[in-house]
Amino acid sequence: MDTIFLAISKELLMIDVGPLRRSYTMNGLDEKDLTETPIPLFERWLKDMLDSKLYDPNGVVVSTVDPTGQPYSRMVLLKNYDEKSLVFFTNLGSRKAQHLEQNNKICMLFPWYYLERQVMFVGTAQKLSLPEVLKYFHSRPRDSQLGAWASHQSSRISARSILESKFAQMKEKFKNGEVPLPSFWGGYRVFFHQVEFWQGRENRLHDRFIYDLQEDGTWTTHRLAP
């Protein structure tokens, strides 16, 4: 094992990432740009992403913690939102779902690098109802529905061919009708109580504003030092 590790180490390029940086000059974010609640501003920035034609404008990094407090992050797709919550779907046997069963605190980060922006939502996750899950599942492309059946997410497998074989089996099994909803597939609604907007600026003097939900349902905003 040590010999293999040394051989791999000698092949590393050890790229110097320290000097990699750029100046952020595209936009600014001022108090006058803020909305009374966070979602209208989020929606404005989301529209900017859509108008830019960049890939995956609804891609969001979801962070959860395991029972030991170890955080894990992964990318999912935002599939719905309203004034109080964000929605995403997943395999209920996945690692993130297992974490949320034990601790439903969650963080969701939209990394809109090319617009020099990011938005972070902090809140708690609740499982979606069966009607909500069914409605979305049957709106997905058929192959995506079959893929949900083929993959026991986060379980260890020895080769990709296992997934491809399982997918072929599911395709044959359900070839004559509607693909049913797997019992192990669902989604979450994240009720957020804190939202931070970050806009890159020159000289690392970035604009940061945080929204905090109050007990009476109103939001307060504060500028944060970068």
Phi and psi in degrees as a GROMACS rama.xvg file:
@    title "Ramachandran Plot"
@    xaxis  label "Phi"
@    yaxis  label "Psi"
@TYPE xy
-62.7231  -38.9577  ASP-2
-63.7546  -42.9826  THR-3
-62.5472  -42.2606  ILE-4
-63.1545  -42.2683  PHE-5
-64.5985  -38.6753  LEU-6
-64.1343  -42.2893  ALA-7
-65.8428  -41.4349  ILE-8
-60.4644  -38.1793  SER-9
-66.6182  -21.9152  LYS-10
-87.2061  -10.9799  GLU-11
-68.1064  140.886  LEU-12
-81.7813  -23.4615  LEU-13
51.858  57.929  MET-14
-60.7811  132.138  ILE-15
-81.7299  100.45  ASP-16
-91.2918  -7.16225  VAL-17
-54.9995  -44.9866  GLY-18
-77.3673  -6.93701  PRO-19
-73.0551  116.308  LEU-20
-164.301  163.351  ARG-21
-147.582  161.869  ARG-22
-92.5486  135.508  SER-23
-95.1687  115.129  TYR-24
-132.64  5.19099  THR-25
-70.9596  -43.244  MET-26
-149.54  173.959  ASN-27
-132.921  168.355  GLY-28
-135.259  115.632  LEU-29
-114.916  167.934  ASP-30
-55.6661  -36.9112  GLU-31
-66.7022  -18.0595  LYS-32
-85.053  -13.8712  ASP-33
-72.4868  148.927  LEU-34
-105.087  164.627  THR-35
-62.6408  -36.7217  GLU-36
-123.856  160.732  THR-37
-73.0852  -29.739  PRO-38
-64.6364  -39.9053  ILE-39
-57.973  -38.7155  PRO-40
-69.471  -41.5248  LEU-41
-58.2858  -44.3595  PHE-42
-64.2162  -38.2781  GLU-43
-61.8563  -44.5415  ARG-44
-69.731  -36.8729  TRP-45
-61.622  -41.4396  LEU-46
-62.6943  -38.7828  LYS-47
-59.5119  -39.7422  ASP-48
-65.4492  -42.9993  MET-49
-62.9534  -43.2659  LEU-50
-66.1787  -26.0435  ASP-51
-75.0802  -14.2841  SER-52
64.909  20.9945  LYS-53
-78.0691  156.664  LEU-54
-68.2228  147.481  TYR-55
48.8749  57.4066  ASP-56
-62.3611  -23.8891  PRO-57
-96.9169  11.1587  ASN-58
-70.628  132.893  GLY-59
-140.358  136.858  VAL-60
-83.8389  120.3  VAL-61
-104.116  126.039  VAL-62
-116.388  131.991  SER-63
-132.807  172.401  THR-64
-127.285  145.339  VAL-65
-85.0553  177.474  ASP-66
-60.7019  -19.3137  PRO-67
-89.4328  -4.20274  THR-68
93.1691  3.24395  GLY-69
-75.2786  121.103  GLN-70
-80.0991  149.405  PRO-71
-134.395  143.675  TYR-72
-130.124  148.713  SER-73
-158.783  160.01  ARG-74
-91.3379  134.491  MET-75
-132.081  -179.395  VAL-76
-112.534  129.189  LEU-77
-66.4368  131.379  LEU-78
-117.998  -9.81598  LYS-79
-168.686  161.869  ASN-80
-161.159  159.326  TYR-81
-146.059  -166.651  ASP-82
-64.4744  -20.2184  GLU-83
-118.789  -12.4672  LYS-84
-153.019  162.823  SER-85
-122.694  149.63  LEU-86
-126.31  135.388  VAL-87
-141.674  162.806  PHE-88
-120.854  154.371  PHE-89
-166.397  169.434  THR-90
-73.5329  128.785  ASN-91
-75.3443  -5.20934  LEU-92
-96.8328  1.18771  GLY-93
-69.2505  164.699  SER-94
-61.7728  -42.1032  ARG-95
-63.6597  -38.397  LYS-96
-66.9237  -38.9783  ALA-97
-63.1116  -40.6099  GLN-98
-62.0669  -45.2015  HIS-99
-67.0026  -24.4282  LEU-100
-64.9489  -33.7481  GLU-101
-91.2219  -33.2695  GLN-102
-150.584  109.487  ASN-103
-88.3246  10.4907  ASN-104
-73.5174  139.953  LYS-105
-150.557  152.647  ILE-106
-129.508  136.822  CYS-107
-127.909  124.602  MET-108
-121.488  123.914  LEU-109
-94.1  108.607  PHE-110
-94.4435  82.1145  PRO-111
-88.8397  68.237  TRP-112
-54.9189  -45.6153  TYR-113
-69.5329  -18.9787  TYR-114
-101.19  8.51617  LEU-115
57.5535  43.0139  GLU-116
-137.717  156.88  ARG-117
-150.201  152.415  GLN-118
-130.96  130.414  VAL-119
-119.611  127.921  MET-120
-110.249  133.378  PHE-121
-119.646  131.405  VAL-122
-172.902  -154.143  GLY-123
-128.69  147.136  THR-124
-105.181  139.143  ALA-125
-127.677  139.949  GLN-126
-62.5632  142.689  LYS-127
-74.7957  156.025  LEU-128
-72.0614  159.616  SER-129
-59.2713  -44.0803  LEU-130
-59.0818  -38.9295  PRO-131
-64.2382  -41.9839  GLU-132
-67.8837  -44.4399  VAL-133
-59.6739  -44.2863  LEU-134
-59.8983  -45.6328  LYS-135
-71.7105  -42.8723  TYR-136
-56.5935  -42.5776  PHE-137
-80.9924  -3.77424  HIS-138
-90.182  -10.9859  SER-139
-75.7292  155.814  ARG-140
-56.7912  146.316  PRO-141
-56.0646  -41.9675  ARG-142
-64.837  -31.4172  ASP-143
-68.5355  -36.32  SER-144
-63.0114  -43.6615  GLN-145
-65.7487  -36.8994  LEU-146
-62.0008  -33.1811  GLY-147
-63.3522  -38.1018  ALA-148
-70.6506  -33.4781  TRP-149
-77.2445  -24.6595  ALA-150
-113.878  123.075  SER-151
-92.1854  87.1572  HIS-152
-53.2951  136.572  GLN-153
77.6032  -4.51372  SER-154
-78.1968  152.811  SER-155
-84.6374  136.161  ARG-156
-131.05  154.871  ILE-157
-86.6467  -21.4994  SER-158
-161.259  153.447  ALA-159
-62.4282  -28.6518  ARG-160
-59.3672  -26.8575  SER-161
-64.2915  -44.1943  ILE-162
-63.276  -45.3305  LEU-163
-64.7206  -37.9096  GLU-164
-66.2627  -42.628  SER-165
-65.1715  -39.5421  LYS-166
-61.6727  -43.7411  PHE-167
-62.1795  -39.3707  ALA-168
-62.4381  -44.9709  GLN-169
-66.7332  -36.1493  MET-170
-63.1405  -39.8211  LYS-171
-72.1059  -41.8776  GLU-172
-61.6771  -39.2433  LYS-173
-108.27  22.4502  PHE-174
-66.4698  -22.8239  LYS-175
-103.741  10.018  ASN-176
-165.637  -167.531  GLY-177
-69.2702  141.956  GLU-178
-78.8771  119.599  VAL-179
-73.9012  158.83  PRO-180
-72.0413  124.882  LEU-181
-65.943  143.911  PRO-182
-65.7788  -20.5253  SER-183
-98.2959  18.1085  PHE-184
-123.087  137.7  TRP-185
-165.602  -151.239  GLY-186
-160.94  175.864  GLY-187
-134.915  145.121  TYR-188
-108.816  121.981  ARG-189
-100.418  113.22  VAL-190
-89.2461  114.534  PHE-191
-97.1291  145.618  PHE-192
-121.696  -2.66412  HIS-193
-148.721  136.067  GLN-194
-137.539  130.089  VAL-195
-118.33  131.759  GLU-196
-106.806  131.089  PHE-197
-124.895  126.608  TRP-198
-123.639  120.284  GLN-199
-63.6413  141.073  GLY-200
-136.503  169.217  ARG-201
-63.5957  152.407  GLU-202
59.608  23.7269  ASN-203
63.42  19.2411  ARG-204
-93.7035  63.8053  LEU-205
-68.2777  154.884  HIS-206
-91.1754  125.618  ASP-207
-132.197  128.916  ARG-208
-130.819  137.78  PHE-209
-119.557  134.029  ILE-210
-102.458  132.707  TYR-211
-123.745  129.07  ASP-212
-77.9471  130.648  LEU-213
-95.8371  165.96  GLN-214
-61.9303  -28.8937  GLU-215
-86.1459  5.15576  ASP-216
91.4595  -4.12349  GLY-217
-87.7451  167.619  THR-218
-117.669  140.806  TRP-219
-107.235  152.976  THR-220
-128.223  144.44  THR-221
-141.897  143.966  HIS-222
-81.3323  138.475  ARG-223
-110.427  145.571  LEU-224
-68.0619  144.209  ALA-225
